[in-house]
Amino acid sequence: MELFREQLLLLISVPVIFGAILLEILVTHFHGIRAYTKRETLTNFYMAALNGSLDLLLRAILVLPLLVICWDYRLWEWQKGWAYWLTLFFLQDLAYYALHYVDHHCRLFWAVHVTHHSSEEFNLTTGFRSSVFQPIYRTVYFLPIAWLGFEPLDILFMYAATQIYGSLIHTERVGKLGWLEHILVTPSHHRVHHASNGRYLDKNMGMCLILWDKLFGTFQEELPEEPVRYGLTKKIENRGPINIVLHEWKDMWRDVRQSQLPWWKRLGYILRGPGWKA
């Protein structure tokens, strides 16, 4: 039953997402807005395929076994009801915020996550532009949730559900949403997150709730006087299928190799934030 419900979630959500993409394409075309290009859209689906394939492979051989081990040593038992699912949602969202924060502040993980930010377009397919290698380490952030007594398949189901929401906020077609701006990560909040403007960098890292950003000081409102510029602060000249995934790894290795610093200081190019220099 647990496995079937995730399949059912996909069965329902996939037509909704693709219907929303089609609607966005029609609306932008009707208004003469160039929101989609063939190359970038294909790149988005290409990265989703890479990420999804790796995710499925690791789920069986790594993710579920690790979650089950932690759950076997759980601190307490939960009765499955509204409190169980609501607590799981909050913990899952907080774990994702922590994951996302580290991805932005440690260059080793930024080299993985940078692929998601490499698009200079922002549309509903941008949500498919996955951090390709993130499934290798993402589970580490969810292990404490299993240790607290939440079942492994429930954790994976909740992550899938929140990812669907995260995909739907990649759009410029939705403006600010009134009082919901104080509760949820909205399209407006997420446009800020994808901006390369200095004021907007490393802001609004939550998946569903904007609570964590406001609590931990990473919130930034979208400002009418500063329109969002999408993409990276350093333009990628070679946007081929291999370089678009590995370019930051190449740059990181170049910085380490060419540096004249002692080896322990060169680690700053790997473990400190993107753009760090001694």
VOPAGU-2260 file (C-alpha; in pm, 1 decimal, decimal comma):
REM VOPAGU-2260
SITE   aa  ch    i         X         Y         Z
SITE  MET   A    0       0,0       0,0       0,0
SITE  GLU   A    1     283,7     241,2      88,9
SITE  LEU   A    2     452,0     184,6    -247,5
SITE  PHE   A    3     121,8     215,4    -433,9
SITE  ARG   A    4      40,6     553,8    -279,7
SITE  GLU   A    5     360,7     708,4    -420,8
SITE  GLN   A    6     272,1     572,6    -764,1
SITE  LEU   A    7     -77,1     716,8    -721,7
SITE  LEU   A    8      73,4    1052,7    -625,1
SITE  LEU   A    9     278,4    1053,1    -945,2
SITE  LEU   A   10     -20,4     939,2   -1149,2
SITE  ILE   A   11    -216,6    1241,2   -1026,7
SITE  SER   A   12      60,0    1500,6   -1016,4
SITE  VAL   A   13     228,7    1438,0   -1352,6
SITE  PRO   A   14     -77,9    1534,7   -1562,3
SITE  VAL   A   15    -130,8    1838,9   -1337,9
SITE  ILE   A   16     229,3    1957,5   -1380,7
SITE  PHE   A   17     236,1    1896,8   -1754,5
SITE  GLY   A   18    -103,2    2062,2   -1789,2
SITE  ALA   A   19      31,1    2366,1   -1604,5
SITE  ILE   A   20     337,6    2371,9   -1832,9
SITE  LEU   A   21     117,7    2360,4   -2142,0
SITE  LEU   A   22     -99,5    2640,2   -2003,5
SITE  GLU   A   23     207,6    2852,5   -1928,6
SITE  ILE   A   24     340,7    2796,1   -2280,8
SITE  LEU   A   25       7,1    2899,4   -2433,7
SITE  VAL   A   26     -32,8    3206,4   -2211,3
SITE  THR   A   27     321,0    3333,2   -2271,9
SITE  HIS   A   28     294,1    3268,5   -2646,6
SITE  PHE   A   29     -38,2    3451,9   -2663,1
SITE  HIS   A   30     114,8    3753,5   -2485,7
SITE  GLY   A   31     432,5    3747,9   -2695,5
SITE  ILE   A   32     655,6    3655,8   -2400,1
SITE  ARG   A   33     963,7    3443,1   -2470,6
SITE  ALA   A   34     946,1    3227,7   -2159,0
SITE  TYR   A   35    1064,2    2900,5   -2314,1
SITE  THR   A   36    1349,4    2811,8   -2546,4
SITE  LYS   A   37    1397,7    2466,5   -2693,8
SITE  ARG   A   38    1757,2    2424,9   -2575,2
SITE  GLU   A   39    1696,6    2521,0   -2213,2
SITE  THR   A   40    1375,9    2319,9   -2188,7
SITE  LEU   A   41    1548,6    2009,2   -2323,0
SITE  THR   A   42    1833,2    2066,9   -2077,3
SITE  ASN   A   43    1581,0    2077,7   -1793,1
SITE  PHE   A   44    1434,5    1740,2   -1891,0
SITE  TYR   A   45    1781,1    1595,0   -1951,3
SITE  MET   A   46    1888,7    1683,1   -1595,5
SITE  ALA   A   47    1563,7    1547,8   -1453,5
SITE  ALA   A   48    1630,2    1216,9   -1630,8
SITE  LEU   A   49    1985,1    1195,7   -1492,6
SITE  ASN   A   50    1872,6    1281,3   -1140,6
SITE  GLY   A   51    1571,4    1051,9   -1149,7
SITE  SER   A   52    1772,8     754,4   -1275,9
SITE  LEU   A   53    2034,1     796,1   -1004,0
SITE  ASP   A   54    1762,3     845,9    -742,9
SITE  LEU   A   55    1585,8     520,9    -837,5
SITE  LEU   A   56    1913,6     327,0    -835,9
SITE  LEU   A   57    2023,4     454,5    -494,9
SITE  ARG   A   58    1680,5     417,9    -334,6
SITE  ALA   A   59    1704,7      38,9    -333,7
SITE  ILE   A   60    2074,6      -6,0    -254,3
SITE  LEU   A   61    2140,9     287,5     -20,4
SITE  VAL   A   62    1851,3     514,5      75,0
SITE  LEU   A   63    1596,4     266,6     210,9
SITE  PRO   A   64    1854,5      46,4     388,3
SITE  LEU   A   65    1998,2     347,4     573,8
SITE  LEU   A   66    1655,1     478,9     668,5
SITE  VAL   A   67    1546,7     134,5     788,3
SITE  ILE   A   68    1857,8     100,3    1007,2
SITE  CYS   A   69    1781,7     433,6    1176,7
SITE  TRP   A   70    1413,7     343,7    1212,1
SITE  ASP   A   71    1506,5      10,5    1374,1
SITE  TYR   A   72    1675,4     213,0    1651,7
SITE  ARG   A   73    1392,8     469,2    1673,7
SITE  LEU   A   74    1345,4     668,5    1990,7
SITE  TRP   A   75     970,5     613,0    2015,5
SITE  GLU   A   76     660,1     484,1    1843,0
SITE  TRP   A   77     407,3     709,3    1672,4
SITE  GLN   A   78      37,5     652,6    1628,1
SITE  LYS   A   79     -36,5     738,8    1266,7
SITE  GLY   A   80    -278,2    1026,3    1265,7
SITE  TRP   A   81    -285,4    1396,0    1184,0
SITE  ALA   A   82     -11,4    1474,8    1441,3
SITE  TYR   A   83     219,5    1214,3    1284,8
SITE  TRP   A   84     181,0    1348,4     932,4
SITE  LEU   A   85     193,1    1716,3    1032,2
SITE  THR   A   86     509,6    1662,6    1237,3
SITE  LEU   A   87     665,7    1466,2     952,2
SITE  PHE   A   88     585,0    1750,7     713,0
SITE  PHE   A   89     752,4    2009,2     939,1
SITE  LEU   A   90    1058,9    1791,1     999,7
SITE  GLN   A   91    1091,3    1709,5     629,9
SITE  ASP   A   92    1068,2    2075,8     534,8
SITE  LEU   A   93    1326,2    2172,1     797,4
SITE  ALA   A   94    1560,8    1894,6     680,8
SITE  TYR   A   95    1531,1    2019,1     324,0
SITE  TYR   A   96    1607,9    2374,6     436,5
SITE  ALA   A   97    1925,3    2248,6     609,4
SITE  LEU   A   98    2024,9    2053,2     297,8
SITE  HIS   A   99    1960,1    2352,7      74,8
SITE  TYR   A  100    2150,6    2591,0     304,6
SITE  VAL   A  101    2459,9    2367,9     301,5
SITE  ASP   A  102    2435,2    2331,7     -77,1
SITE  HIS   A  103    2464,3    2709,4    -105,6
SITE  HIS   A  104    2741,3    2762,6     151,9
SITE  CYS   A  105    2985,4    2477,9      84,0
SITE  ARG   A  106    3140,2    2474,0    -262,1
SITE  LEU   A  107    3166,1    2094,8    -271,2
SITE  PHE   A  108    2787,3    2070,9    -252,3
SITE  TRP   A  109    2733,5    2387,3    -454,8
SITE  ALA   A  110    2912,1    2207,1    -739,1
SITE  VAL   A  111    2617,8    1964,5    -729,4
SITE  HIS   A  112    2339,6    2215,7    -673,6
SITE  VAL   A  113    2463,5    2477,6    -920,2
SITE  THR   A  114    2298,9    2287,3   -1205,5
SITE  HIS   A  115    1957,3    2382,8   -1069,9
SITE  HIS   A  116    2050,1    2751,2   -1085,4
SITE  SER   A  117    2217,9    2748,6   -1424,6
SITE  SER   A  118    1909,2    2833,4   -1628,1
SITE  GLU   A  119    1867,0    3192,9   -1741,3
SITE  GLU   A  120    1496,5    3122,2   -1785,6
SITE  PHE   A  121    1240,8    3070,7   -1511,6
SITE  ASN   A  122     941,1    2861,6   -1602,9
SITE  LEU   A  123     765,8    2548,9   -1480,6
SITE  THR   A  124    1021,7    2320,8   -1646,1
SITE  THR   A  125    1301,4    2488,8   -1446,4
SITE  GLY   A  126    1183,4    2281,3   -1151,7
SITE  PHE   A  127    1298,1    1973,5   -1346,0
SITE  ARG   A  128    1652,2    2112,3   -1368,2
SITE  SER   A  129    1768,1    1893,5   -1084,4
SITE  SER   A  130    2084,1    1885,6    -875,1
SITE  VAL   A  131    2197,0    1572,5   -1056,1
SITE  PHE   A  132    2417,7    1411,6    -788,6
SITE  GLN   A  133    2217,9    1520,9    -484,3
SITE  PRO   A  134    2059,6    1174,5    -430,4
SITE  ILE   A  135    2406,3    1050,3    -326,1
SITE  TYR   A  136    2403,7    1249,7      -1,5
SITE  ARG   A  137    2050,7    1384,5      46,5
SITE  THR   A  138    1940,8    1092,7     264,6
SITE  VAL   A  139    2186,8    1197,1     538,0
SITE  TYR   A  140    1952,1    1485,5     621,8
SITE  PHE   A  141    1652,6    1252,1     651,9
SITE  LEU   A  142    1814,6     989,2     874,9
SITE  PRO   A  143    1733,7    1177,3    1199,9
SITE  ILE   A  144    1366,2    1178,6    1097,7
SITE  ALA   A  145    1367,3     797,2    1078,0
SITE  TRP   A  146    1551,9     781,8    1410,3
SITE  LEU   A  147    1270,7     989,4    1562,6
SITE  GLY   A  148    1028,3     713,3    1468,6
SITE  PHE   A  149     893,7     804,9    1125,2
SITE  GLU   A  150     868,2     515,6     882,1
SITE  PRO   A  151    1113,3     520,0     587,7
SITE  LEU   A  152     846,8     490,4     317,2
SITE  ASP   A  153     648,6     772,1     481,7
SITE  ILE   A  154     958,5     992,8     469,7
SITE  LEU   A  155    1008,0     921,8      99,6
SITE  PHE   A  156     639,4     981,0      30,0
SITE  MET   A  157     643,7    1317,2     208,4
SITE  TYR   A  158     956,9    1419,7      20,0
SITE  ALA   A  159     790,3    1331,8    -311,4
SITE  ALA   A  160     482,0    1534,5    -215,8
SITE  THR   A  161     682,6    1842,8    -117,8
SITE  GLN   A  162     890,4    1813,1    -436,1
SITE  ILE   A  163     572,5    1840,9    -640,3
SITE  TYR   A  164     488,9    2166,8    -466,4
SITE  GLY   A  165     846,7    2282,3    -523,1
SITE  SER   A  166     813,2    2222,6    -896,6
SITE  LEU   A  167     498,1    2433,3    -926,0
SITE  ILE   A  168     653,0    2750,5    -780,6
SITE  HIS   A  169     897,6    2789,9   -1070,2
SITE  THR   A  170     696,1    3046,3   -1264,5
SITE  GLU   A  171     681,5    3416,1   -1342,8
SITE  ARG   A  172     313,6    3400,9   -1428,5
SITE  VAL   A  173     196,8    3413,9   -1065,0
SITE  GLY   A  174     236,2    3737,8    -872,6
SITE  LYS   A  175     234,0    3786,5    -498,2
SITE  LEU   A  176     -29,5    3585,0    -313,3
SITE  GLY   A  177    -134,4    3811,3     -26,9
SITE  TRP   A  178    -134,5    3653,1     318,9
SITE  LEU   A  179       6,5    3326,3     180,8
SITE  GLU   A  180     336,8    3513,1     131,2
SITE  HIS   A  181     379,7    3499,8     510,7
SITE  ILE   A  182     336,4    3121,0     530,8
SITE  LEU   A  183     440,1    2944,9     211,8
SITE  VAL   A  184     733,4    2961,4     -24,6
SITE  THR   A  185     554,0    3128,4    -314,9
SITE  PRO   A  186     659,7    3181,6    -677,9
SITE  SER   A  187     760,8    3534,8    -578,7
SITE  HIS   A  188     987,4    3402,7    -301,2
SITE  HIS   A  189    1138,1    3141,8    -530,9
SITE  ARG   A  190    1207,8    3391,8    -808,6
SITE  VAL   A  191    1430,6    3566,7    -556,3
SITE  HIS   A  192    1603,5    3238,0    -480,4
SITE  HIS   A  193    1693,6    3188,3    -847,0
SITE  ALA   A  194    1823,2    3544,2    -890,8
SITE  SER   A  195    2185,8    3636,0    -952,4
SITE  ASN   A  196    2136,1    3989,2    -811,5
SITE  GLY   A  197    2369,6    4051,7    -517,7
SITE  ARG   A  198    2082,4    4142,9    -285,1
SITE  TYR   A  199    1899,5    3820,7    -364,5
SITE  LEU   A  200    2183,9    3566,3    -343,6
SITE  ASP   A  201    2137,8    3269,4    -105,9
SITE  LYS   A  202    1789,2    3373,0       2,9
SITE  ASN   A  203    1455,1    3191,5      41,3
SITE  MET   A  204    1581,6    2834,6      67,8
SITE  GLY   A  205    1271,0    2663,5     200,4
SITE  MET   A  206    1074,9    2410,2      -2,3
SITE  CYS   A  207     719,8    2467,6     123,7
SITE  LEU   A  208     730,0    2693,6     430,6
SITE  ILE   A  209     891,6    3038,4     436,5
SITE  LEU   A  210     905,3    3005,2     817,0
SITE  TRP   A  211    1262,0    2869,1     820,1
SITE  ASP   A  212    1400,6    3154,6     610,8
SITE  LYS   A  213    1240,6    3413,3     838,0
SITE  LEU   A  214    1358,1    3225,1    1146,9
SITE  PHE   A  215    1719,1    3180,4    1032,5
SITE  GLY   A  216    1769,0    3514,5     855,7
SITE  THR   A  217    1771,3    3404,3     492,2
SITE  PHE   A  218    1445,2    3567,0     383,7
SITE  GLN   A  219    1431,8    3832,0     113,0
SITE  GLU   A  220    1117,0    3976,8     -40,8
SITE  GLU   A  221    1095,8    4028,4    -415,8
SITE  LEU   A  222    1134,5    4402,0    -468,2
SITE  PRO   A  223     966,2    4591,3    -753,9
SITE  GLU   A  224    1263,1    4827,9    -777,8
SITE  GLU   A  225    1507,1    4538,1    -835,6
SITE  PRO   A  226    1387,6    4301,1   -1108,8
SITE  VAL   A  227    1523,4    3948,5   -1089,8
SITE  ARG   A  228    1812,0    3845,2   -1314,8
SITE  TYR   A  229    1815,5    3466,9   -1351,0
SITE  GLY   A  230    2116,0    3243,0   -1387,7
SITE  LEU   A  231    2458,3    3242,4   -1225,4
SITE  THR   A  232    2683,1    3532,6   -1132,1
SITE  LYS   A  233    2941,0    3389,2   -1374,2
SITE  LYS   A  234    2804,1    3305,1   -1717,9
SITE  ILE   A  235    2861,7    2951,1   -1848,2
SITE  GLU   A  236    3003,3    2977,9   -2198,3
SITE  ASN   A  237    2989,2    2605,4   -2277,6
SITE  ARG   A  238    2633,7    2486,4   -2213,1
SITE  GLY   A  239    2683,4    2140,9   -2358,9
SITE  PRO   A  240    2527,3    1837,5   -2187,4
SITE  ILE   A  241    2844,8    1738,2   -2000,2
SITE  ASN   A  242    2980,7    2079,6   -1907,9
SITE  ILE   A  243    2643,6    2203,9   -1782,8
SITE  VAL   A  244    2662,7    1930,1   -1516,4
SITE  LEU   A  245    3035,8    1934,1   -1439,1
SITE  HIS   A  246    3152,3    2293,8   -1497,4
SITE  GLU   A  247    3174,4    2387,7   -1128,9
SITE  TRP   A  248    3371,0    2070,9   -1049,5
SITE  LYS   A  249    3621,0    2170,5   -1318,8
SITE  ASP   A  250    3647,6    2525,7   -1184,1
SITE  MET   A  251    3688,2    2401,3    -826,6
SITE  TRP   A  252    3967,6    2162,2    -925,2
SITE  ARG   A  253    4139,7    2438,4   -1125,6
SITE  ASP   A  254    4135,1    2669,9    -822,5
SITE  VAL   A  255    4281,2    2398,0    -597,9
SITE  ARG   A  256    4547,0    2296,0    -850,7
SITE  GLN   A  257    4661,4    2647,3    -942,6
SITE  SER   A  258    4667,8    2786,5    -590,0
SITE  GLN   A  259    5006,0    2850,4    -425,6
SITE  LEU   A  260    4860,2    2800,8     -78,1
SITE  PRO   A  261    4954,5    2507,8     149,5
SITE  TRP   A  262    4730,6    2208,7      86,8
SITE  TRP   A  263    4527,3    2255,1     408,2
SITE  LYS   A  264    4441,9    2610,8     305,5
SITE  ARG   A  265    4349,3    2498,1     -44,1
SITE  LEU   A  266    4068,7    2301,6     116,7
SITE  GLY   A  267    3892,5    2635,9     146,0
SITE  TYR   A  268    3822,7    2616,7    -226,9
SITE  ILE   A  269    3629,1    2296,7    -157,5
SITE  LEU   A  270    3474,9    2343,9     186,9
SITE  ARG   A  271    3414,3    2719,0     203,0
SITE  GLY   A  272    3143,3    2901,8      14,9
SITE  PRO   A  273    3136,9    2958,1    -361,6
SITE  GLY   A  274    3364,4    3246,9    -460,2
SITE  TRP   A  275    3594,3    3205,8    -156,5
SITE  LYS   A  276    3953,0    3321,4    -202,0
SITE  ALA   A  277    4233,5    3327,3      52,5
